[in-house]
Amino acid sequence: MSEDYIADKEADQEAEQEWDESMDVVDEGDADSEEYEEISSDEVDRIVATLEELMDSTKSENIKGHLEEALNNVYYLVYDQDDEAEDEADDEVDEGDGDVLCEAA
């Protein structure tokens, strides 16, 4: 086996282990209780960065697609899609003259 193949395989195994650790969730038996798992934005940022690195090192477009889907799923555990829409709306207001128009009642 080539050294590149071995290095790639080790990197894949490390990423898989990190993924498995990040996927440790509350048991289904606890799903009915009032307790929820807290996920920190730092952890999400770390996992997203790891998945991006893995995507960059992957040649298969099919695998990249699955990794991108996983990346988005992890990202939206903490970051709400509404937050992204608000950020885009804020950018549009910043680009304008600062006036906000409201419909009269």
LUMGUVO-898487 format. One line per field, with one value per atom (N, C-alpha, C, O): residue number from 1; x, y, z; residue in three letters; atom name. Coordinates in pm, whole numbers. Each point is the difference from the previous one (the first is absolute). Layout:
num: [NUM, ...]
px: [X, ...]
py: [Y, ...]
pz: [Z, ...]
residuo: [ala, ...]
atomo: [CA, ...]
//
This chain:
num: [1, 1, 1, 1, 2, 2, 2, 2, 3, 3, 3, 3, 4, 4, 4, 4, 5, 5, 5, 5, 6, 6, 6, 6, 7, 7, 7, 7, 8, 8, 8, 8, 9, 9, 9, 9, 10, 10, 10, 10, 11, 11, 11, 11, 12, 12, 12, 12, 13, 13, 13, 13, 14, 14, 14, 14, 15, 15, 15, 15, 16, 16, 16, 16, 17, 17, 17, 17, 18, 18, 18, 18, 19, 19, 19, 19, 20, 20, 20, 20, 21, 21, 21, 21, 22, 22, 22, 22, 23, 23, 23, 23, 24, 24, 24, 24, 25, 25, 25, 25, 26, 26, 26, 26, 27, 27, 27, 27, 28, 28, 28, 28, 29, 29, 29, 29, 30, 30, 30, 30, 31, 31, 31, 31, 32, 32, 32, 32, 33, 33, 33, 33, 34, 34, 34, 34, 35, 35, 35, 35, 36, 36, 36, 36, 37, 37, 37, 37, 38, 38, 38, 38, 39, 39, 39, 39, 40, 40, 40, 40, 41, 41, 41, 41, 42, 42, 42, 42, 43, 43, 43, 43, 44, 44, 44, 44, 45, 45, 45, 45, 46, 46, 46, 46, 47, 47, 47, 47, 48, 48, 48, 48, 49, 49, 49, 49, 50, 50, 50, 50, 51, 51, 51, 51, 52, 52, 52, 52, 53, 53, 53, 53, 54, 54, 54, 54, 55, 55, 55, 55, 56, 56, 56, 56, 57, 57, 57, 57, 58, 58, 58, 58, 59, 59, 59, 59, 60, 60, 60, 60, 61, 61, 61, 61, 62, 62, 62, 62, 63, 63, 63, 63, 64, 64, 64, 64, 65, 65, 65, 65, 66, 66, 66, 66, 67, 67, 67, 67, 68, 68, 68, 68, 69, 69, 69, 69, 70, 70, 70, 70, 71, 71, 71, 71, 72, 72, 72, 72, 73, 73, 73, 73, 74, 74, 74, 74, 75, 75, 75, 75, 76, 76, 76, 76, 77, 77, 77, 77, 78, 78, 78, 78, 79, 79, 79, 79, 80, 80, 80, 80, 81, 81, 81, 81, 82, 82, 82, 82, 83, 83, 83, 83, 84, 84, 84, 84, 85, 85, 85, 85, 86, 86, 86, 86, 87, 87, 87, 87, 88, 88, 88, 88, 89, 89, 89, 89, 90, 90, 90, 90, 91, 91, 91, 91, 92, 92, 92, 92, 93, 93, 93, 93, 94, 94, 94, 94, 95, 95, 95, 95, 96, 96, 96, 96, 97, 97, 97, 97, 98, 98, 98, 98, 99, 99, 99, 99, 100, 100, 100, 100, 101, 101, 101, 101, 102, 102, 102, 102, 103, 103, 103, 103, 104, 104, 104, 104, 105, 105, 105, 105]
px: [84, -84, 88, 108, -156, 79, -18, -98, 196, -5, -116, -61, 28, -112, -131, -85, 68, -122, -14, -109, 218, -3, -33, -79, 141, -25, -146, -64, 11, -140, -93, -99, 131, -84, 1, -105, 221, 9, -78, -68, 76, -75, -149, -77, 35, -142, -47, -111, 195, -38, -11, -89, 180, -7, -128, -69, 38, -122, -123, -95, 96, -113, -17, -112, 225, -7, -57, -83, 127, -53, -149, -78, 39, -141, -81, -106, 157, -70, -16, -106, 211, -6, -101, -71, 64, -93, -145, -93, 74, -134, -55, -109, 184, -50, -117, 19, -137, -120, -71, 35, -133, -79, -71, -51, 48, -68, -146, -60, 4, -138, -95, -106, 141, -83, -13, -97, 196, -3, -69, -19, -20, -56, -130, -33, -42, -126, 18, -93, 210, 24, 21, 13, -10, 16, 146, 28, 64, 141, 41, -40, 120, 51, 151, 59, 3, 145, 40, -57, 153, 52, 118, 91, -93, 108, 61, -69, 198, 64, 35, 24, -23, 37, 147, 38, 44, 141, 14, 81, -159, 6, -49, 60, -168, -52, 103, 22, 39, 102, 117, 53, -13, 111, -35, 81, -201, -43, -18, 38, -94, -17, 137, 16, 81, 134, 63, 66, -87, 53, -64, 69, -199, -69, 45, 12, 13, 50, 137, 27, 59, 132, -12, 71, -160, -22, -54, 41, -131, -52, 111, 4, 86, 110, 94, 63, -52, 92, -68, 65, -194, -76, -9, -29, 53, -5, -140, -40, -33, -131, -104, -19, -46, -105, -121, -69, 44, -111, 23, -90, 210, 33, -2, -48, 99, -3, -142, -26, -67, -141, -55, -73, 108, -46, 64, -65, 192, 68, -59, -14, -21, -60, -137, -34, -42, -130, 19, -74, 173, 29, 44, -42, 125, 48, -119, -7, -86, -116, -87, -50, 31, -80, 62, -71, 201, 69, -8, -27, 51, -1, -134, -5, -105, -132, -48, -112, 194, -33, 7, -75, 164, 20, -41, -65, 102, -28, -130, -12, -84, -133, 0, 72, -151, -10, -57, 32, -116, -55, 109, -6, 108, 113, 72, 42, -27, 67, -82, 57, -188, -87, 8, 0, 5, 13, 133, 5, 102, 131, -2, 56, -121, -10, -82, 34, -143, -84, 78, -13, 93, 83, 99, 25, 33, 96, -67, 60, -186, -72, -28, 11, -46, -25, 129, 0, 111, 129, 40, 66, -105, 37, -84, 44, -162, -88, 40, 110, -204, 30, -35, 9, -49, -29, -145, -42, -38, -141, -75, 24, -117, -84, -142, -53, -8, -135, -98, 21, -128, -103, -133, -25, -59, -131, -88, -2, -69, -87, -121, -48, -2, -114, -129, -105]
py: [-119, 119, 125, 2, 99, 123, 79, -15, 99, 81, 98, 28, 25, 94, -68, 59, -183, -74, -23, 17, -54, -25, 128, -1, 114, 128, 41, 49, -68, 35, -86, 49, -177, -92, 39, -4, 40, 42, 128, 13, 81, 125, -28, 60, -150, -36, -65, 27, -112, -67, 100, -11, 109, 104, 82, 27, 11, 79, -81, 54, -182, -86, -13, 1, -12, -9, 129, -5, 120, 128, 8, 49, -96, 2, -87, 40, -162, -90, 62, -12, 77, 64, 114, 21, 52, 112, -46, 75, -199, -53, -68, -55, 58, -54, 87, 116, -171, 77, -64, -110, 179, -50, -127, -7, -96, -125, 27, 94, -176, 17, -9, 63, -140, -11, 132, 23, 64, 131, 106, 113, -149, 98, 60, 114, -189, 50, 92, 71, -71, 83, 145, 31, 56, 142, 41, 117, -210, 33, -5, -90, 188, 5, 9, 53, -107, 8, 141, 54, 4, 129, -22, -77, 146, -8, 138, 97, -88, 131, 40, -85, 214, 49, -30, -19, 14, -35, -141, -24, -69, -138, -8, -68, 138, 0, 59, -54, 164, 63, -95, -6, -68, -94, -114, -37, -17, -110, 48, -70, 188, 55, 19, -33, 85, 18, -134, -12, -89, -134, -57, -59, 75, -50, 74, -60, 191, 77, -51, -14, -13, -54, -136, -29, -52, -132, 12, -75, 169, 23, 42, -45, 131, 48, -113, 6, -108, -110, -116, -101, 114, -107, 24, 112, -215, 11, -28, 60, -149, -42, 111, 48, -8, 101, -54, 75, -203, -63, 7, 37, -70, 6, 145, 29, 62, 143, 46, 79, -127, 38, -46, 73, -196, -52, 77, 29, 4, 76, 140, 52, 8, 134, -4, 90, -195, -16, -15, 59, -140, -18, 133, 34, 39, 130, 93, 66, -60, 87, -44, 83, -215, -51, 38, 40, -52, 35, 150, 45, 33, 146, 50, 87, -143, 49, -57, 30, -110, -40, 121, 8, 85, 117, 128, 87, -76, 123, -17, -88, 172, -10, 63, 97, -152, 55, 142, 82, -53, 135, 100, 114, -156, 88, 39, 115, -209, 26, 99, 89, -105, 91, 141, 99, -89, 130, 66, 121, -199, 54, 55, 106, -178, 47, 128, 92, -85, 120, 117, 112, -136, 106, 51, 120, -209, 41, 89, 97, -128, 81, 139, 98, -87, 130, 79, 121, -187, 69, 57, 104, -171, 45, 120, 77, -60, 110, 127, 12, 84, 127, -2, 103, -216, -13, 23, -28, 79, 24, -131, -82, 63, -119, 45, 85, -141, 38, -98, -121, 173, -85, 36, 116, -215, 23, 70, -39, 141, 74, -85, -79, 96, -80, 50, -57]
pz: [0, 0, 0, 59, -126, -4, 130, 73, -47, 123, -4, 103, -223, -13, 35, 68, -114, 29, 150, 56, 9, 144, 75, 94, -135, 66, -19, 94, -216, -26, 84, 54, -44, 77, 149, 65, -13, 141, 23, 102, -195, 13, -4, 76, -165, -8, 129, 47, 12, 125, 114, 84, -80, 104, -15, 98, -221, -24, 36, 57, -90, 33, 151, 51, 21, 145, 59, 90, -140, 48, -30, 82, -200, -38, 95, 48, -22, 91, 138, 61, -13, 132, 0, 98, -209, -6, -11, 30, -74, -18, 124, -3, 114, 125, 45, 38, -43, 33, 118, 43, 6, 111, -45, -112, 198, -32, -35, 51, -139, -41, 119, -1, 101, 118, 74, 71, -89, 65, -85, 44, -165, -93, 52, -32, 113, 52, 120, 39, 20, 117, -41, -118, 217, -24, -23, -28, 40, -15, -147, -74, 34, -136, 5, 95, -198, -9, -44, -95, 164, -41, -92, 30, -143, -97, -11, -32, 57, -4, -143, -85, 61, -132, -29, -115, 220, -19, -56, -89, 143, -48, -145, -83, 54, -137, -95, -108, 147, -84, -26, -111, 214, -13, -95, -85, 99, -86, -144, -94, 77, -135, -66, -118, 191, -54, -38, -103, 187, -29, -125, -84, 70, -119, -125, -107, 119, -115, -43, -119, 216, -32, -68, -96, 146, -58, -143, -88, 66, -134, -96, -114, 163, -84, -40, -105, 190, -28, -72, -30, 1, -64, -150, -44, -32, -146, -54, -100, 163, -49, 22, 112, -220, 10, 77, 70, -82, 71, 151, 75, -32, 143, 47, 110, -192, 37, 23, 91, -173, 16, 134, 66, -28, 130, 115, 100, -114, 104, 13, 111, -225, 4, 68, 76, -103, 66, 151, 79, -40, 143, 62, 110, -182, 48, 25, 104, -198, 16, 117, 76, -61, 111, 134, 93, -81, 124, 23, 111, -215, 10, 55, 87, -141, 40, 133, 42, 26, 137, 93, 97, -127, 86, -71, 59, -185, -74, -76, -85, 117, -58, -140, -25, -63, -135, 5, -86, 184, 14, 31, -45, 123, 30, -127, -15, -77, -126, -83, -63, 62, -75, 59, -74, 208, 64, -35, -23, 20, -36, -142, -26, -66, -138, -6, -74, 151, 3, 58, -49, 152, 57, -101, -7, -72, -103, -103, -47, 10, -96, 55, -73, 201, 62, 5, -25, 57, 7, -135, -6, -102, -133, -42, -85, 142, -36, 72, 52, -51, 65, 149, 67, -18, 143, 34, 113, -208, 24, -8, -89, 182, -2, -26, 73, -175, -35, 60, -7, 66, 58, -64, -34, 18, -57, 103, 116, -159, 91, 34, -82, 204, 47, -55, 30]
residuo: [met, met, met, met, ser, ser, ser, ser, glu, glu, glu, glu, asp, asp, asp, asp, tyr, tyr, tyr, tyr, ile, ile, ile, ile, ala, ala, ala, ala, asp, asp, asp, asp, lys, lys, lys, lys, glu, glu, glu, glu, ala, ala, ala, ala, asp, asp, asp, asp, gln, gln, gln, gln, glu, glu, glu, glu, ala, ala, ala, ala, glu, glu, glu, glu, gln, gln, gln, gln, glu, glu, glu, glu, trp, trp, trp, trp, asp, asp, asp, asp, glu, glu, glu, glu, ser, ser, ser, ser, met, met, met, met, asp, asp, asp, asp, val, val, val, val, val, val, val, val, asp, asp, asp, asp, glu, glu, glu, glu, gly, gly, gly, gly, asp, asp, asp, asp, ala, ala, ala, ala, asp, asp, asp, asp, ser, ser, ser, ser, glu, glu, glu, glu, glu, glu, glu, glu, tyr, tyr, tyr, tyr, glu, glu, glu, glu, glu, glu, glu, glu, ile, ile, ile, ile, ser, ser, ser, ser, ser, ser, ser, ser, asp, asp, asp, asp, glu, glu, glu, glu, val, val, val, val, asp, asp, asp, asp, arg, arg, arg, arg, ile, ile, ile, ile, val, val, val, val, ala, ala, ala, ala, thr, thr, thr, thr, leu, leu, leu, leu, glu, glu, glu, glu, glu, glu, glu, glu, leu, leu, leu, leu, met, met, met, met, asp, asp, asp, asp, ser, ser, ser, ser, thr, thr, thr, thr, lys, lys, lys, lys, ser, ser, ser, ser, glu, glu, glu, glu, asn, asn, asn, asn, ile, ile, ile, ile, lys, lys, lys, lys, gly, gly, gly, gly, his, his, his, his, leu, leu, leu, leu, glu, glu, glu, glu, glu, glu, glu, glu, ala, ala, ala, ala, leu, leu, leu, leu, asn, asn, asn, asn, asn, asn, asn, asn, val, val, val, val, tyr, tyr, tyr, tyr, tyr, tyr, tyr, tyr, leu, leu, leu, leu, val, val, val, val, tyr, tyr, tyr, tyr, asp, asp, asp, asp, gln, gln, gln, gln, asp, asp, asp, asp, asp, asp, asp, asp, glu, glu, glu, glu, ala, ala, ala, ala, glu, glu, glu, glu, asp, asp, asp, asp, glu, glu, glu, glu, ala, ala, ala, ala, asp, asp, asp, asp, asp, asp, asp, asp, glu, glu, glu, glu, val, val, val, val, asp, asp, asp, asp, glu, glu, glu, glu, gly, gly, gly, gly, asp, asp, asp, asp, gly, gly, gly, gly, asp, asp, asp, asp, val, val, val, val, leu, leu, leu, leu, cys, cys, cys, cys, glu, glu, glu, glu, ala, ala, ala, ala, ala, ala, ala, ala]
atomo: [N, CA, C, O, N, CA, C, O, N, CA, C, O, N, CA, C, O, N, CA, C, O, N, CA, C, O, N, CA, C, O, N, CA, C, O, N, CA, C, O, N, CA, C, O, N, CA, C, O, N, CA, C, O, N, CA, C, O, N, CA, C, O, N, CA, C, O, N, CA, C, O, N, CA, C, O, N, CA, C, O, N, CA, C, O, N, CA, C, O, N, CA, C, O, N, CA, C, O, N, CA, C, O, N, CA, C, O, N, CA, C, O, N, CA, C, O, N, CA, C, O, N, CA, C, O, N, CA, C, O, N, CA, C, O, N, CA, C, O, N, CA, C, O, N, CA, C, O, N, CA, C, O, N, CA, C, O, N, CA, C, O, N, CA, C, O, N, CA, C, O, N, CA, C, O, N, CA, C, O, N, CA, C, O, N, CA, C, O, N, CA, C, O, N, CA, C, O, N, CA, C, O, N, CA, C, O, N, CA, C, O, N, CA, C, O, N, CA, C, O, N, CA, C, O, N, CA, C, O, N, CA, C, O, N, CA, C, O, N, CA, C, O, N, CA, C, O, N, CA, C, O, N, CA, C, O, N, CA, C, O, N, CA, C, O, N, CA, C, O, N, CA, C, O, N, CA, C, O, N, CA, C, O, N, CA, C, O, N, CA, C, O, N, CA, C, O, N, CA, C, O, N, CA, C, O, N, CA, C, O, N, CA, C, O, N, CA, C, O, N, CA, C, O, N, CA, C, O, N, CA, C, O, N, CA, C, O, N, CA, C, O, N, CA, C, O, N, CA, C, O, N, CA, C, O, N, CA, C, O, N, CA, C, O, N, CA, C, O, N, CA, C, O, N, CA, C, O, N, CA, C, O, N, CA, C, O, N, CA, C, O, N, CA, C, O, N, CA, C, O, N, CA, C, O, N, CA, C, O, N, CA, C, O, N, CA, C, O, N, CA, C, O, N, CA, C, O, N, CA, C, O, N, CA, C, O, N, CA, C, O, N, CA, C, O, N, CA, C, O, N, CA, C, O, N, CA, C, O, N, CA, C, O, N, CA, C, O, N, CA, C, O]
//
